[in-house]
Structures are given as structure tokens and as C-alpha cells.
Amino acid sequence: MTASDKKKTVSETPIWKLAIRFMFSFGFILIIVFTAAELFKSGNLNAISESFSNGTWLPFVATRIAVIVGYGFVMAFLTKSKAKNTL
């Protein structure tokens, strides 16, 4: 598959499919980073469950989901528009 074929495939793919791909990859990276940060901060992984026990998990998770969805759609739009412009 040549580069122009890949660009054509990307330009023909629906934006929501591209967004889901970016969301999964970015979300996976964020989970790793936040887990590592919590591990370095507290020294144990049990602190993650303890930090969510008082009900503060909902704003934390909602903020992360909003960032992941926003990132996914922005990157999908930019990738799709770049692919269309270079064809």
C-alpha cells in the first residue's frame, strides 16, 4: 500500500472511526501515566482505590473522559483534513 493509498483511505474513513482510534491510544497512554504518577507519589497502588473512596472519583473520571474525547475528535479532524489536502 503506497502513501497516497493510505491518505485516500484516511480521507474516506468516517471521522468518528478515526476519533475512536485516537481516543483509545490517548486514553491508554493517560492511564499508564496517571498510574505511574500515583505510584511514585504514594509508593503503593492501593492509594488509587483509597483516593476514590470518598466520592471524588466522578469529577476526576469525567474530566479525563472529556479530555480524551476532545483529543480524539480534534486529532481525527486534523488528520482527515491533512489527508484531503495532500491528495
Contacts in CASP RR format, 6 or more apart in sequence:
PFRMAT RR
TARGET T0000
AUTHOR 0000-0000-0000
METHOD contacts of the structure
MODEL  1
MTASDKKKTVSETPIWKLAIRFMFSFGFILIIVFTAAELFKSGNLNAISE
SFSNGTWLPFVATRIAVIVGYGFVMAFLTKSKAKNTL
1 9 0 8 1.000
4 87 0 8 1.000
7 83 0 8 1.000
7 86 0 8 1.000
7 87 0 8 1.000
8 83 0 8 1.000
8 87 0 8 1.000
10 18 0 8 1.000
10 79 0 8 1.000
10 80 0 8 1.000
10 83 0 8 1.000
11 80 0 8 1.000
11 83 0 8 1.000
11 84 0 8 1.000
11 87 0 8 1.000
13 80 0 8 1.000
15 73 0 8 1.000
15 76 0 8 1.000
15 77 0 8 1.000
15 80 0 8 1.000
16 76 0 8 1.000
18 72 0 8 1.000
18 75 0 8 1.000
18 76 0 8 1.000
18 79 0 8 1.000
18 80 0 8 1.000
19 69 0 8 1.000
19 72 0 8 1.000
19 73 0 8 1.000
19 75 0 8 1.000
19 76 0 8 1.000
20 72 0 8 1.000
21 76 0 8 1.000
22 71 0 8 1.000
22 72 0 8 1.000
22 75 0 8 1.000
22 76 0 8 1.000
22 79 0 8 1.000
23 68 0 8 1.000
23 69 0 8 1.000
23 71 0 8 1.000
23 72 0 8 1.000
26 68 0 8 1.000
26 71 0 8 1.000
26 72 0 8 1.000
26 75 0 8 1.000
27 64 0 8 1.000
27 68 0 8 1.000
30 64 0 8 1.000
30 67 0 8 1.000
30 68 0 8 1.000
34 64 0 8 1.000
35 45 0 8 1.000
35 48 0 8 1.000
38 45 0 8 1.000
38 47 0 8 1.000
38 48 0 8 1.000
38 51 0 8 1.000
39 45 0 8 1.000
41 47 0 8 1.000
51 57 0 8 1.000
52 60 0 8 1.000
END
